[in-house]
Amino acid sequence: MKSPIYVRTLTAAERRAIEAGRHSAEAFTLRRSQMLLASARREPVPQIAVALGCNEQTVRNAIHAFNQHGIAALAKGSTRPKTVPHAIFDARRREQVRALLHQSPRTFGKPTSVWTLALVAEVSHEQGLTPRLVSDEAIRLVLARLGVSWRRAKHWITSPDPAYAAKKGDATG
């Protein structure tokens, strides 16, 4: 069993800053201050979590952040994820997406013969490759991981003239 976690011993300046944080208008700072003061009183993490109505891991995160960064842990940081989850597209599913692209969208009942990122996402979901509809960017990242270069499809203008191909060949060399 792991030993309980507590904040390190507070300096007088840290204690004053945390006490001031209890009167902050920012909810994040207020809650962090409450967690840190309770931990400084050597209350266990589960007890702090119950008293504040939050998850135990939230309390542990606050304690770790304070022990590592000091008073800076009272300020709210970025909410951006530190990693991008690639769990939806494991190696097998990425290869299934590659195989999907080697078929015509018409095979899947689509009214076009040109793949777009949105269309790949839609068909991937319909075929059960993804549990939910993913974004175009998610598909682009999958293709990048596969080493597939993605460019926008170009729709060329053609002529109904029967000699068009020959004329075009003469014009373009």
C-alpha positions in Angstrom: 0.0 0.0 0.0 1.3 3.5 -0.9 2.1 5.9 1.8 -0.2 8.9 2.1 0.7 12.1 0.2 0.9 15.5 1.8 2.2 18.9 0.9 5.7 19.7 1.9 6.3 21.9 4.9 5.0 25.4 4.1 7.2 28.5 4.6 5.6 31.5 6.2 5.3 33.3 2.8 3.7 30.2 1.2 1.2 29.9 4.1 0.3 33.6 3.7 -0.2 33.3 -0.1 -2.3 30.1 0.4 -4.4 31.8 3.1 -4.9 34.8 0.8 -6.0 32.3 -2.0 -8.9 31.2 0.2 -10.4 34.7 -0.4 -9.8 34.7 -4.1 -12.5 35.4 -6.6 -11.1 32.7 -8.8 -12.8 29.4 -8.0 -9.7 27.4 -9.0 -7.4 29.3 -6.7 -9.9 29.0 -3.8 -10.3 25.3 -4.2 -6.5 24.7 -4.6 -5.9 26.8 -1.4 -8.5 24.7 0.5 -6.9 21.5 -0.6 -3.3 22.6 0.2 -4.3 23.9 3.7 -6.1 20.7 4.5 -3.1 18.7 3.4 -0.8 20.9 5.5 -3.0 19.9 8.5 -2.2 16.3 7.5 -5.7 15.4 6.5 -5.7 12.4 4.2 -6.5 12.8 0.5 -9.8 10.9 0.6 -11.0 13.0 3.5 -10.1 16.2 1.7 -11.9 15.0 -1.5 -15.1 14.2 0.4 -15.0 17.5 2.3 -14.6 19.6 -0.9 -16.8 17.4 -3.1 -14.2 16.5 -5.7 -12.2 13.5 -6.9 -9.3 12.2 -5.0 -7.1 12.5 -8.0 -7.8 16.2 -8.2 -6.5 16.6 -4.7 -3.4 14.5 -5.5 -2.8 16.6 -8.6 -3.0 19.8 -6.5 -0.5 18.4 -3.9 1.9 17.2 -6.6 1.7 20.6 -8.4 2.4 22.5 -5.2 5.3 20.3 -4.2 6.8 20.7 -7.6 6.0 24.3 -8.5 5.2 26.0 -5.2 2.8 29.0 -5.1 2.6 29.0 -8.9 0.3 25.9 -8.5 -2.4 28.3 -7.2 -2.8 29.8 -10.7 -4.9 28.0 -13.3 -2.8 26.7 -16.2 -3.7 25.6 -19.6 -6.5 23.0 -20.1 -5.0 21.8 -23.3 -4.2 18.1 -23.3 -0.6 17.2 -22.9 -0.9 14.4 -25.4 -3.2 13.8 -28.3 -5.1 10.5 -27.9 -4.6 8.1 -30.8 -6.5 5.3 -29.1 -9.2 5.3 -31.8 -6.8 4.6 -34.6 -4.5 1.8 -33.6 -2.2 0.2 -36.2 -4.9 -2.2 -37.4 -7.5 0.6 -37.9 -5.0 2.8 -39.6 -4.4 0.1 -42.1 -8.2 -0.4 -42.5 -8.4 3.4 -43.4 -5.6 2.9 -46.0 -7.6 0.0 -47.5 -10.7 2.1 -47.5 -9.0 4.8 -49.5 -8.1 2.2 -52.2 -11.8 1.8 -52.9 -14.2 4.2 -54.6 -16.6 6.1 -52.3 -19.3 4.9 -54.7 -18.6 1.4 -53.2 -20.1 2.7 -50.0 -23.1 4.3 -51.6 -21.7 7.8 -51.8 -22.6 10.1 -54.8 -19.0 11.0 -55.6 -15.9 9.2 -56.8 -13.5 11.6 -54.9 -12.5 11.1 -51.3 -12.5 14.1 -49.0 -11.3 14.0 -45.4 -14.9 14.5 -44.2 -16.1 11.7 -46.4 -13.3 9.4 -45.1 -14.4 10.2 -41.5 -18.1 9.6 -42.3 -17.4 6.2 -44.1 -15.0 5.1 -41.3 -17.8 5.7 -38.8 -20.4 3.9 -40.9 -18.1 0.9 -41.4 -17.4 0.6 -37.7 -13.8 1.7 -37.8 -14.5 4.5 -35.3 -17.0 4.4 -32.4 -18.0 8.0 -33.2 -17.7 10.5 -36.1 -14.2 12.0 -35.9 -13.0 15.3 -37.3 -11.3 15.9 -40.6 -8.1 16.8 -38.7 -8.2 13.4 -37.0 -8.3 11.7 -40.4 -5.5 14.0 -41.7 -3.3 13.0 -38.7 -4.0 9.3 -39.4 -3.0 9.7 -43.0 0.1 11.5 -42.0 1.0 8.7 -39.6 0.5 6.3 -42.5 2.9 8.4 -44.7 0.1 9.2 -47.1 0.3 12.7 -48.6 -3.2 14.3 -48.8 -4.0 16.9 -51.3 -7.3 18.4 -52.2 -8.9 16.7 -55.1 -8.9 18.7 -58.3 -11.8 18.6 -60.6 -10.6 19.1 -64.2 -12.8 20.6 -66.8 -13.3 18.3 -69.8 -14.9 18.9 -73.2 -17.6 16.8 -74.9 -15.5 17.1 -78.1 -14.6 13.6 -79.2 -11.1 14.8 -80.3 -10.6 16.6 -76.9 -8.0 14.1 -75.6 -5.9 14.4 -78.8 -6.2 18.2 -78.9 -5.2 18.3 -75.2 -2.3 16.1 -75.8 -1.1 18.3 -78.7 -1.5 21.4 -76.5 0.3 20.0 -73.4 3.0 18.1 -75.3 
